[in-house]
Structures are given as C-alpha cells and as structure tokens.
Amino acid sequence: MPSKSAGSFVEQAPFSLKLAATGVLLFLHIPVLIILLYAFTTDEATYSFPPPGLTTRWFGVAFARQDFWDALWLSLRVAGVATLLALILGSLAAAAVYRSKFFGREAISVLLVLPLALPGIVTGIALRSAISMGDIPFTYWTIVLGHATFCVVVVYNNVLARLRRFGSSLIEASMDLGADGFQTFRHILLPHLSTALLAGGMLAFALSFDEVIVTTFTSGQQMTLPIWIFSQLTRPRDRPVTNVVAIVVILLTFIPILIAHRISSESGSAHL
C-alpha cells in the first residue's frame, strides 16, 4: 500500500485542524511581527497603531552604539565556546551511554537531559550558589559554564539518536579488518555523526545566544545581548532601538535553527 505524502495528508486534513494550526502559528509569530513593524516606526515613545510613519534611522542609531556591539561580541563568544564544549562533552557522554553497559546508565541519561527540562531560573540559581560557595569570581568563563550545562543536552540527544540508528556492525567490521580506534572513528564513525554534530552544534549555539537567565554571572559592566535588551526596557525612548536589536537576535537565532532543521530532515530522509 503506497504511503501518503505529507502534502496529501495536509490537503485531506479537516478544516478545524487547519484552523487550529493557523491559530497556533499566529499566536506564536504575531508578537515577532509587531517587533519587526515597530523597529521602523517614527514614534520613539509609544506603540500607536497604525504607526505614524516608517523610517530606517533606528538601525543606524542601534549600529552606532558601542555598548550594543560589546554585548553582541560577548554573546557570540560565549555561544561559540559553550557550543564547542557541548560538542566535546555531549559526544563523549553519548558514546559512553551507548557503548557501555553499567549500573545506573539510565539514571545518568536522565540526569544529562535534566538541565534542559528544568526552568532556566532554577539552573541559574543553583549554579550561582555553587560558584559562590567555591569562592569563584563571576567572569566570562562562568557565563560559558552556565550555558554549556544546557547546550550539552542538545548535542547529547542528537548524537545518541544517531548512534542508535547507526548500529555497531560497521564499527565491529572496521576493528576486525585491523583498524585502530582512531582510524575507526575517523573513517567510519565521524562521517556518520557529522550531520548530527553539525545540527546539534547549530541548536546549541542558538540556545546559548538568546539565553537570559544564566547570563547574570557576568561581572562589571559586561552584558550579553539578551541582558542588554532587558536593561533597555526601562528607557521608553529607546524602544525602537531595542526592537532593532531584538530583530538581530531573532535572525542570529533563527538561521542556525533553520539550518539544523534542514540538516536533520535531510539526514533523516537519507537513513530511511
């Protein structure tokens, strides 16, 4: 019996289901469209609708502010290093859970996923308390540590799912033919894990870049971009500038997620 395509399934869906899906999409994305619209408004203090006029001058104002560029650069550095740590630690954890059978393996798997399920405020308070108890100063590296706790989960889930789909027969065949561990990893395992690592890394970068809660570890006047946006909310006349920066955050978050989705979809189709 031929399988139905996704397109035919959507065409045959009842009107109520289509209406519900449309309502959910509007609920999720109308606020984003409002931010986009009022990044071009000529009224700097109020959100009157329709906007009294449209202008692009707020983009120039935002891009001329050095504090914006400092916050953006800090966010990019934190996200990049946190993603690198997540790729290493998440891959090692997934390999250990998949390849080894030991007492408490399922419990360890749950604990690895737990940081993503917990509210960010809980993770932030717990890490802050632990760092304070260790008399560790709050610096750039404490921000990276906080972000890596939930970025590891994304990479771990992606790599573990790919390992379970990949199986162990090719690895065993490679070892039987005389390849050492590094050669097996380079020629057999890494090519099959590459798309999972890339997708996991993209998602981890996006999650780290727009995270707010655990970025409060920063010291001095340093702020990541989400914290910078939060600090601007108390300045009504800077609302259009804040909206412009919010668009930058949305784009820098949306693009990695879109790429990760495409990679995951193509990889999933290739393995069917």
C-alpha positions as CSV (number, residue, x, y, z in Angstrom):
1,M,0.0,0.0,0.0
2,P,1.7,3.3,-1.0
3,S,2.4,5.7,1.8
4,K,0.7,9.1,1.8
5,S,3.0,12.1,1.4
6,A,3.0,14.9,3.9
7,G,1.4,17.2,1.3
8,S,-1.6,14.9,0.7
9,F,-2.1,14.5,4.4
10,V,-2.3,18.3,4.8
11,E,-4.8,18.5,1.9
12,Q,-7.0,15.9,3.5
13,A,-6.9,17.4,7.0
14,P,-10.2,18.7,8.3
15,F,-10.9,22.4,8.3
16,S,-10.9,22.5,12.1
17,L,-7.4,21.1,12.3
18,K,-6.1,23.6,9.7
19,L,-7.8,26.4,11.6
20,A,-6.2,25.3,14.9
21,A,-2.8,25.1,13.3
22,T,-3.2,28.6,11.8
23,G,-4.2,29.9,15.2
24,V,-1.2,28.4,16.9
25,L,1.1,29.9,14.2
26,L,-0.4,33.3,14.6
27,F,-0.2,33.2,18.4
28,L,3.5,32.4,18.2
29,H,4.5,34.8,15.5
30,I,2.3,37.9,15.7
31,P,4.4,39.3,18.6
32,V,7.5,38.9,16.4
33,L,5.8,40.7,13.5
34,I,4.9,43.6,15.9
35,I,8.6,43.9,17.0
36,L,9.5,44.0,13.3
37,L,6.9,46.6,12.5
38,Y,7.9,49.0,15.3
39,A,11.6,48.8,14.5
40,F,10.7,51.1,11.6
41,T,8.3,53.5,13.4
42,T,8.9,57.2,13.5
43,D,7.3,57.4,17.0
44,E,10.1,56.8,19.5
45,A,8.0,56.7,22.7
46,T,4.6,55.0,22.1
47,Y,3.2,52.0,20.3
48,S,0.3,53.7,18.4
49,F,-1.3,51.7,15.6
50,P,-1.1,52.2,12.8
51,P,2.5,53.6,13.1
52,P,2.5,57.4,12.3
53,G,5.3,56.7,9.8
54,L,8.1,54.4,8.8
55,T,11.8,55.0,8.9
56,T,15.1,53.1,8.9
57,R,17.0,55.6,11.0
58,W,16.8,53.4,14.2
59,F,19.0,50.8,12.5
60,G,21.7,53.5,12.2
61,V,21.2,54.6,15.8
62,A,21.5,51.0,17.0
63,F,24.5,50.1,15.0
64,A,26.3,53.3,16.1
65,R,26.1,52.3,19.8
66,Q,29.3,50.7,21.1
67,D,27.5,49.1,24.0
68,F,25.4,47.1,21.5
69,W,28.5,45.8,19.7
70,D,30.2,44.9,23.0
71,A,27.1,42.9,24.1
72,L,26.8,41.3,20.7
73,W,30.5,40.3,20.7
74,L,30.3,38.9,24.2
75,S,27.2,36.8,23.3
76,L,28.9,35.4,20.2
77,R,32.0,34.5,22.1
78,V,30.0,32.8,24.9
79,A,27.8,30.9,22.4
80,G,30.8,29.8,20.4
81,V,32.8,28.5,23.3
82,A,29.8,26.9,25.0
83,T,28.9,25.2,21.8
84,L,32.5,23.8,21.4
85,L,32.3,22.4,25.0
86,A,28.9,21.0,24.3
87,L,30.1,19.2,21.2
88,I,33.0,17.6,23.1
89,L,31.2,16.7,26.3
90,G,27.9,15.8,24.7
91,S,29.6,13.5,22.2
92,L,31.6,11.7,24.8
93,A,28.6,11.3,27.1
94,A,26.5,9.9,24.2
95,A,29.3,7.4,23.3
96,A,29.7,6.3,26.9
97,V,25.9,5.7,27.4
98,Y,25.5,4.0,24.0
99,R,28.6,1.8,24.0
100,S,28.9,0.8,27.7
101,K,26.5,-1.1,29.9
102,F,26.9,-0.3,33.6
103,F,24.7,0.1,36.7
104,G,22.8,3.4,36.7
105,R,23.2,4.0,33.0
106,E,19.5,5.1,32.6
107,A,19.7,7.3,35.6
108,I,22.8,9.1,34.2
109,S,21.0,9.5,30.9
110,V,18.1,11.2,32.7
111,L,20.5,13.4,34.7
112,L,22.2,14.5,31.4
113,V,18.8,15.6,29.9
114,L,17.5,17.2,33.2
115,P,19.1,20.7,32.7
116,L,17.1,21.2,29.6
117,A,13.8,20.3,31.3
118,L,14.5,22.5,34.4
119,P,13.5,26.1,34.3
120,G,16.4,28.4,33.5
121,I,15.9,30.3,36.7
122,V,16.4,27.1,38.7
123,T,19.6,26.2,36.9
124,G,20.9,29.8,37.2
125,I,20.3,29.9,41.0
126,A,21.8,26.5,41.5
127,L,25.0,27.4,39.5
128,R,25.3,30.8,41.1
129,S,25.1,29.2,44.6
130,A,27.6,26.6,43.8
131,I,30.0,29.1,42.3
132,S,29.6,31.4,45.3
133,M,30.3,28.5,47.7
134,G,33.5,27.8,45.8
135,D,34.6,31.4,46.1
136,I,34.9,31.5,42.3
137,P,34.7,35.1,40.8
138,F,31.9,35.7,38.3
139,T,33.6,36.2,34.9
140,Y,33.2,35.4,31.2
141,W,34.0,31.7,32.0
142,T,31.2,31.4,34.5
143,I,28.8,32.5,31.8
144,V,30.2,29.9,29.4
145,L,29.8,27.2,32.2
146,G,26.2,28.2,32.7
147,H,25.4,28.0,29.0
148,A,27.3,24.7,28.5
149,T,25.0,23.0,31.0
150,F,22.0,23.0,28.7
151,C,23.9,23.1,25.4
152,V,25.4,19.7,26.2
153,V,21.9,18.2,26.3
154,V,21.2,19.2,22.7
155,V,24.3,17.6,21.4
156,Y,23.9,14.5,23.6
157,N,20.4,13.9,22.3
158,N,21.4,14.3,18.7
159,V,24.5,12.1,18.8
160,L,22.8,9.4,20.9
161,A,19.9,9.2,18.5
162,R,22.3,8.9,15.5
163,L,24.4,6.2,17.3
164,R,21.2,4.1,18.0
165,R,20.2,4.4,14.3
166,F,23.8,3.7,13.1
167,G,24.3,0.4,15.0
168,S,27.6,-1.2,15.7
169,S,28.1,-3.6,12.8
170,L,30.3,-1.3,10.8
171,I,32.4,-0.5,13.8
172,E,33.0,-4.1,14.5
173,A,33.8,-4.8,10.9
174,S,36.4,-2.0,10.9
175,M,38.0,-3.4,14.0
176,D,38.0,-6.9,12.6
177,L,39.9,-5.6,9.5
178,G,42.7,-4.2,11.6
179,A,41.7,-0.6,12.1
180,D,42.6,1.0,15.4
181,G,40.3,3.2,17.4
182,F,41.3,6.5,15.8
183,Q,41.0,5.1,12.3
184,T,37.6,3.7,13.0
185,F,36.5,7.0,14.5
186,R,37.9,9.0,11.5
187,H,36.7,6.8,8.6
188,I,33.5,5.2,9.9
189,L,32.0,6.9,12.9
190,L,32.8,10.6,12.3
191,P,31.2,10.7,8.7
192,H,28.0,9.2,10.1
193,L,27.9,11.5,13.1
194,S,28.9,14.7,11.2
195,T,25.4,15.9,10.4
196,A,24.2,15.1,13.9
197,L,27.1,17.0,15.3
198,L,26.5,19.9,13.0
199,A,22.8,20.1,13.7
200,G,23.4,19.7,17.5
201,G,26.0,22.5,17.4
202,M,23.7,24.8,15.5
203,L,20.9,24.3,18.0
204,A,23.3,24.7,20.9
205,F,24.6,27.9,19.5
206,A,21.1,29.3,19.0
207,L,20.1,28.3,22.6
208,S,23.2,29.8,24.1
209,F,23.0,33.1,22.1
210,D,19.5,34.0,23.3
211,E,19.7,32.7,26.9
212,V,18.9,35.3,29.5
213,I,18.8,33.6,32.9
214,V,22.3,32.2,33.4
215,T,24.0,35.2,31.7
216,T,23.7,37.1,35.0
217,F,27.0,35.6,36.0
218,T,28.9,38.3,34.2
219,S,30.9,40.8,36.2
220,G,31.4,44.5,36.0
221,Q,29.6,46.3,33.1
222,Q,29.8,43.4,30.7
223,M,26.4,42.3,29.4
224,T,25.3,39.7,26.9
225,L,22.9,40.8,24.2
226,P,19.7,39.5,25.9
227,I,20.6,41.2,29.2
228,W,21.4,44.4,27.2
229,I,17.9,44.3,25.7
230,F,16.4,43.7,29.1
231,S,18.2,46.7,30.5
232,Q,16.9,48.9,27.7
233,L,13.3,48.2,28.6
234,T,13.4,50.9,31.3
235,R,14.2,53.5,28.6
236,P,10.9,54.2,26.7
237,R,12.6,56.5,24.1
238,D,14.9,53.7,23.2
239,R,12.2,51.3,22.3
240,P,12.7,51.4,18.5
241,V,16.5,50.8,19.1
242,T,15.6,47.8,21.3
243,N,13.3,46.4,18.6
244,V,16.1,46.7,16.1
245,V,18.5,44.7,18.3
246,A,15.7,42.2,19.0
247,I,15.5,41.6,15.2
248,V,19.2,41.0,15.2
249,V,18.8,38.4,18.0
250,I,15.9,36.8,16.2
251,L,17.9,36.5,12.9
252,L,21.0,35.1,14.6
253,T,18.9,32.6,16.5
254,F,16.5,31.7,13.6
255,I,19.2,31.0,11.0
256,P,21.1,28.3,13.0
257,I,17.8,26.6,13.9
258,L,16.7,26.6,10.3
259,I,20.0,25.1,9.2
260,A,19.8,22.5,11.9
261,H,16.3,21.6,10.9
262,R,17.3,21.2,7.3
263,I,20.3,19.1,8.2
264,S,18.2,16.9,10.5
265,S,15.5,16.5,7.9
266,E,17.9,15.6,5.1
267,S,19.8,13.2,7.3
268,G,16.6,11.5,8.5
269,S,15.4,11.1,4.9
270,A,18.8,9.6,3.9
271,H,18.6,6.9,6.6
272,L,15.0,5.8,5.8
